[in-house]
Amino acid sequence: MIYCVVPQELGEEVFRRLEARYRDNPSVTVIWERRGAERRRDHGGGDQRQLRDRRRRRLPGDTEVD
């Protein structure tokens, strides 16, 4: 499957022309991107996403083997 994504800035005319061009080709899908804003939004606070080390912290004297 091949996806041809047409940015909104190129307009509907380009989308329609590409859609007509690849209409008979089932392996090509033409998609017109219509999102108006970025999907990742800052949900308050203005802080950057916090990345954590998920590994278990080893304490001195800890002899357990995983």
Distance bins in CASP14 RR format, pairs under 12 A and 6 or more apart:
PFRMAT RR
TARGET T0000
AUTHOR 0000-0000-0000
RMODE 2
METHOD distances of the structure
MODEL  1
1 22 0 0 0 0 0 1 0 0 0 0 0
1 25 0 0 0 0 0 1 0 0 0 0 0
1 26 0 0 0 0 1 0 0 0 0 0 0
1 27 1 0 0 1 0 0 0 0 0 0 0
1 28 0 0 0 0 1 0 0 0 0 0 0
1 29 1 0 0 1 0 0 0 0 0 0 0
1 30 0 0 0 0 0 1 0 0 0 0 0
1 31 0 0 0 0 0 1 0 0 0 0 0
2 18 0 0 0 0 0 1 0 0 0 0 0
2 22 0 0 0 0 1 0 0 0 0 0 0
2 25 0 0 0 0 1 0 0 0 0 0 0
2 26 0 0 0 0 0 1 0 0 0 0 0
2 27 1 0 1 0 0 0 0 0 0 0 0
2 28 1 0 1 0 0 0 0 0 0 0 0
2 29 1 0 0 1 0 0 0 0 0 0 0
2 30 0 0 0 0 1 0 0 0 0 0 0
2 31 0 0 0 0 0 1 0 0 0 0 0
3 18 0 0 0 0 0 1 0 0 0 0 0
3 22 0 0 0 0 0 1 0 0 0 0 0
3 27 0 0 0 0 0 1 0 0 0 0 0
3 28 1 0 0 1 0 0 0 0 0 0 0
3 29 1 0 1 0 0 0 0 0 0 0 0
3 30 0 0 0 0 1 0 0 0 0 0 0
3 31 1 0 1 0 0 0 0 0 0 0 0
3 32 0 0 0 0 0 1 0 0 0 0 0
3 33 0 0 0 0 0 1 0 0 0 0 0
4 10 0 0 0 0 0 1 0 0 0 0 0
4 14 0 0 0 0 0 1 0 0 0 0 0
4 15 0 0 0 0 1 0 0 0 0 0 0
4 17 0 0 0 0 0 1 0 0 0 0 0
4 18 1 0 1 0 0 0 0 0 0 0 0
4 19 0 0 0 0 1 0 0 0 0 0 0
4 21 0 0 0 0 1 0 0 0 0 0 0
4 22 1 0 0 1 0 0 0 0 0 0 0
4 25 0 0 0 0 0 1 0 0 0 0 0
4 27 0 0 0 0 0 1 0 0 0 0 0
4 28 1 0 0 1 0 0 0 0 0 0 0
4 29 1 0 0 1 0 0 0 0 0 0 0
4 30 1 0 1 0 0 0 0 0 0 0 0
4 31 1 0 0 1 0 0 0 0 0 0 0
4 32 0 0 0 0 1 0 0 0 0 0 0
4 33 0 0 0 0 0 1 0 0 0 0 0
5 14 0 0 0 0 0 1 0 0 0 0 0
5 15 0 0 0 0 1 0 0 0 0 0 0
5 18 0 0 0 0 0 1 0 0 0 0 0
5 28 0 0 0 0 0 1 0 0 0 0 0
5 29 0 0 0 0 1 0 0 0 0 0 0
5 30 0 0 0 0 1 0 0 0 0 0 0
5 31 1 0 1 0 0 0 0 0 0 0 0
5 32 1 0 0 1 0 0 0 0 0 0 0
5 33 1 0 1 0 0 0 0 0 0 0 0
5 34 0 0 0 0 0 1 0 0 0 0 0
5 35 0 0 0 0 0 1 0 0 0 0 0
6 12 0 0 0 0 1 0 0 0 0 0 0
6 13 0 0 0 0 1 0 0 0 0 0 0
6 14 1 0 1 0 0 0 0 0 0 0 0
6 15 1 0 1 0 0 0 0 0 0 0 0
6 16 0 0 0 0 1 0 0 0 0 0 0
6 17 0 0 0 0 1 0 0 0 0 0 0
6 18 1 0 0 1 0 0 0 0 0 0 0
6 19 0 0 0 0 1 0 0 0 0 0 0
6 21 0 0 0 0 0 1 0 0 0 0 0
6 22 0 0 0 0 0 1 0 0 0 0 0
6 29 0 0 0 0 0 1 0 0 0 0 0
6 30 1 0 0 1 0 0 0 0 0 0 0
6 31 1 0 0 1 0 0 0 0 0 0 0
6 32 1 0 1 0 0 0 0 0 0 0 0
6 33 1 0 0 1 0 0 0 0 0 0 0
6 34 0 0 0 0 1 0 0 0 0 0 0
7 14 0 0 0 0 1 0 0 0 0 0 0
7 15 0 0 0 0 1 0 0 0 0 0 0
7 18 0 0 0 0 0 1 0 0 0 0 0
7 31 0 0 0 0 0 1 0 0 0 0 0
7 32 0 0 0 0 1 0 0 0 0 0 0
7 33 1 0 1 0 0 0 0 0 0 0 0
7 34 0 0 0 0 1 0 0 0 0 0 0
7 35 0 0 0 0 0 1 0 0 0 0 0
7 36 0 0 0 0 0 1 0 0 0 0 0
8 14 0 0 0 0 0 1 0 0 0 0 0
8 15 0 0 0 0 1 0 0 0 0 0 0
8 31 0 0 0 0 0 1 0 0 0 0 0
8 32 1 0 0 1 0 0 0 0 0 0 0
8 33 1 0 1 0 0 0 0 0 0 0 0
8 34 1 0 1 0 0 0 0 0 0 0 0
8 35 1 0 0 1 0 0 0 0 0 0 0
8 36 1 0 0 1 0 0 0 0 0 0 0
8 37 0 0 0 0 0 1 0 0 0 0 0
9 15 0 0 0 0 0 1 0 0 0 0 0
9 32 0 0 0 0 0 1 0 0 0 0 0
9 33 0 0 0 0 1 0 0 0 0 0 0
9 34 0 0 0 0 0 1 0 0 0 0 0
9 36 0 0 0 0 0 1 0 0 0 0 0
10 16 0 0 0 0 0 1 0 0 0 0 0
10 17 0 0 0 0 0 1 0 0 0 0 0
10 18 0 0 0 0 1 0 0 0 0 0 0
10 30 0 0 0 0 0 1 0 0 0 0 0
10 32 0 0 0 0 1 0 0 0 0 0 0
10 33 0 0 0 0 1 0 0 0 0 0 0
10 34 0 0 0 0 0 1 0 0 0 0 0
11 17 0 0 0 0 0 1 0 0 0 0 0
11 18 0 0 0 0 0 1 0 0 0 0 0
11 32 1 0 0 1 0 0 0 0 0 0 0
11 33 0 0 0 0 0 1 0 0 0 0 0
11 34 0 0 0 0 0 1 0 0 0 0 0
12 18 0 0 0 0 0 1 0 0 0 0 0
12 19 0 0 0 0 1 0 0 0 0 0 0
12 30 0 0 0 0 0 1 0 0 0 0 0
12 32 1 0 0 1 0 0 0 0 0 0 0
12 33 0 0 0 0 0 1 0 0 0 0 0
12 34 0 0 0 0 1 0 0 0 0 0 0
13 19 0 0 0 0 0 1 0 0 0 0 0
13 20 0 0 0 0 0 1 0 0 0 0 0
13 32 0 0 0 0 0 1 0 0 0 0 0
14 20 0 0 0 0 0 1 0 0 0 0 0
14 21 0 0 0 0 0 1 0 0 0 0 0
14 30 0 0 0 0 1 0 0 0 0 0 0
14 32 0 0 0 0 1 0 0 0 0 0 0
14 33 0 0 0 0 0 1 0 0 0 0 0
15 21 0 0 0 0 0 1 0 0 0 0 0
15 22 0 0 0 0 0 1 0 0 0 0 0
15 29 0 0 0 0 0 1 0 0 0 0 0
15 30 1 0 0 1 0 0 0 0 0 0 0
15 31 0 0 0 0 1 0 0 0 0 0 0
15 32 1 0 1 0 0 0 0 0 0 0 0
15 33 0 0 0 0 1 0 0 0 0 0 0
15 34 0 0 0 0 1 0 0 0 0 0 0
16 22 0 0 0 0 0 1 0 0 0 0 0
16 23 0 0 0 0 0 1 0 0 0 0 0
16 30 0 0 0 0 1 0 0 0 0 0 0
16 32 0 0 0 0 1 0 0 0 0 0 0
17 23 0 0 0 0 0 1 0 0 0 0 0
17 30 0 0 0 0 1 0 0 0 0 0 0
17 32 0 0 0 0 0 1 0 0 0 0 0
18 25 0 0 0 0 0 1 0 0 0 0 0
18 28 0 0 0 0 1 0 0 0 0 0 0
18 29 0 0 0 0 0 1 0 0 0 0 0
18 30 1 0 1 0 0 0 0 0 0 0 0
18 31 0 0 0 0 1 0 0 0 0 0 0
18 32 0 0 0 0 1 0 0 0 0 0 0
19 25 0 0 0 0 0 1 0 0 0 0 0
19 28 0 0 0 0 1 0 0 0 0 0 0
19 29 0 0 0 0 1 0 0 0 0 0 0
19 30 1 0 1 0 0 0 0 0 0 0 0
19 31 0 0 0 0 1 0 0 0 0 0 0
19 32 0 0 0 0 1 0 0 0 0 0 0
20 28 0 0 0 0 0 1 0 0 0 0 0
20 30 0 0 0 0 1 0 0 0 0 0 0
21 28 0 0 0 0 1 0 0 0 0 0 0
21 30 0 0 0 0 1 0 0 0 0 0 0
22 28 1 0 1 0 0 0 0 0 0 0 0
22 29 0 0 0 0 1 0 0 0 0 0 0
22 30 1 0 1 0 0 0 0 0 0 0 0
22 31 0 0 0 0 0 1 0 0 0 0 0
23 29 0 0 0 0 0 1 0 0 0 0 0
23 30 0 0 0 0 1 0 0 0 0 0 0
33 39 0 0 0 0 0 1 0 0 0 0 0
40 48 0 0 0 0 0 1 0 0 0 0 0
40 49 0 0 0 0 1 0 0 0 0 0 0
41 49 0 0 0 0 0 1 0 0 0 0 0
42 48 0 0 0 0 1 0 0 0 0 0 0
42 49 0 0 0 0 1 0 0 0 0 0 0
43 49 0 0 0 0 0 1 0 0 0 0 0
55 66 0 0 0 0 1 0 0 0 0 0 0
56 62 0 0 0 0 1 0 0 0 0 0 0
56 64 0 0 0 0 1 0 0 0 0 0 0
56 65 0 0 0 0 0 1 0 0 0 0 0
56 66 1 0 0 1 0 0 0 0 0 0 0
58 64 0 0 0 0 1 0 0 0 0 0 0
58 65 0 0 0 0 0 1 0 0 0 0 0
58 66 0 0 0 0 0 1 0 0 0 0 0
END
